[in-house]
């Protein structure tokens, strides 16, 4: 079953807001916001985020794939996850 890119972005945004920006209830998180550069997610947070994505979307993330290119923004994450889902892009 394919998952819409918008669904991946929305679920990931909610996870980040709930787990990393919980002290900022009015925080906005745009799809192209640089998560690591802005200090929203740190290296430990990336590992937590990856665990969430693996559980939520049934993907496996290879160690070599853990890069800024794949996990630097909501948009990058959605592209990565969509490509690794069964029947992905």
N, C-alpha and C positions, 0 to 999 in steps of 0.2 A: 504494500500500500504506500503510495507516495504522500508525502506531507508537504503542504504548500509552504513556500518560502516565507510568506507572511506569518504563518503559524509558528515557524521556527523562530523568527525574529521576535514575535510577541511573547512566546514562552521564555526565551532567553532574556529578553528585557525584564520580564517580571521576576525571573530568578535573580538577576543582578540587582534590581531595585530592592528586592526583599532581603537579599543576603549581604550586599556590599554597600548599598546606599540607604539602609534602613533608618539612619539618623537624619536623613534629608528627605522628609515625606513629599516635598514639592519638586524633587529632582526630576529632570527630563533626561531622556537618553535617546539621542538620535541614532539612526542606523549607521551613520558614518563616524560617530564619536570614537576617538582613539582611546580605548579602554586602558591600556598599559601606560601610554604617554601621559594621560591625565591622572594617573594614580587611582583610577576607579577599581581596578583589579591588579593585584600584585602577583608574583610568581606562584605563591601558594594558592591564591585565589583562582589562578588559571587551572590548577590541578583540580580544585573543587568544581569549577565550571565544567571541566572535561568529564568528571564523574557524573555530573548532572546530565550532560548531553548524551553520554553513553546509556544511562538509565532511561532517560526520557524518550530518546529516539532510536534506541537499539543499534547504535553504531559502535565500532571499535576505532579508537584513535591511536595510530601508531606514534611512537615516541618521536620519530623523525618529522612528523606532521605538526608537532607542537611549536609553531612559529607565529611571529607577529602577523605574517601574511594570512594565516588561517584563523587566528584568534584575536586579532587586533581590534575588531569592531563587530557590531551585531551583524552587519552586512556580510563581512568575511566569514563569520561563524555560520550564518545561514547558507551561504554558498557551499562551504565545506560539508556541513551536515547533509544538505540536500544531495550532494554528489555521492555520499557514502551510504545513503539509505538504499534498500533494495529497490531497484528500478530507478535509481537516482540519475541525475543529469550526466 
